[in-house]
Amino acid sequence: MTNMDDSPLNAATVSRTASACIGNGDRLLADAKCLNELERFPSAVVLAMLAQEEYAKAFVLVLVRDGCLPWTRELRRAAQNHE
């Protein structure tokens, strides 16, 4: 597992980042549930979609950490942008 400049990525750092993404997803999903209970459905859906992005980012990071995916510029860009 190497960084964009060919230096090794630290597996512990990648794991911490994935855990932070899961925490972000959990928080966003909890907020979405609160908004859903208040019948603020469009806002609830948007937060649920953002939570899904955070969970997907964590999944990709774990795949990179475990050597299943290479860490590429495209993955890095996707992890940093919400386009």
Secondary structure, 3 states (H helix, E strand, C coil): CECCCCCECCHHHHHHHHHHHHHHHHHHHHHHHHHHHCCCHHHHHHHHHHHHHHHHHHHHHHHHHCCCCCCCHHHHHHHHCCC
